[in-house]
Amino acid sequence: MSEINASSAAALFHTASLWLRRHISSERGASLVEYSLLIALIAVVVIGSVTLFGGSVNSNFSTVASEVGG
């Protein structure tokens, strides 16, 4: 899995928000834009967390698996 750095995540977030703004013009669309931005922010946080903590979590699961397995 390739790493996603903060600048590429920010660029993706910016591109997605620009696309949404261009394609949605009604009041109902404003809600869609807000929800889309919220989902994008959550995705960035999840990707960052997995990148930051993924190695240690994998190590912990491997330790538990070897203890349980025998």
N, C-alpha and C positions, 0 to 999 in steps of 0.2 A: 504494500500500500504506500503510495507516495504521500509525503508530508505536504500539508497546506500551511503556508506561512500567513502571517497576519495581513500582509499587503495584498496577497492574492485573494484572500477571503474578503477583504474590504473592497477590492476591485469587483469581485463577483457580486457582492451586496449592492454596490453602486450601480452596476450594469442592470441588475434585476430591478432595482427601484426605478431607474430611468425608463426601462421597458414598460413597467406597470403604469407609470405616469402617462406615457404616450398613448397607451391602449385603453385607458379607463378615464372617462370624463364626467360621469354622473356622480351624484351624491352617494349612491349605493356603491359606486366604485371606490370612494374614499375609504369605506370600511374594508373593502377587499385589499386595498393598498396597505392599510394599517395591519391587517392580519398577515399579509404576505411579509411585511417587514418584521413582524414579531416572529414568524416562523423562520425567517432567514437568520435573525439574531439567535434564536434557540439553536439552529443548526451550527452556527459559528461557535457557540459555547460548547456544544457537544463535541464537535471536531477538536476544539482546543483541549477539552478535558481528556478525550481519548488519546490525543497526542502526548499530553503531559503525564497522565497517569497510566497509560496503557502498558508500559513495560513492567511497572511494579505490580499491577493487578495480574498480569500474565504470570509473573514469577510466583505470586501468592497462590494462584490457582494450580500451578504446576507442583508446588510444594504440597498442597492439600491432596492433589490427585495421587502423588507418589506415596503419601502416608496412608491414604485410604486403600490404594491398590495393593499395597503390600509390602 
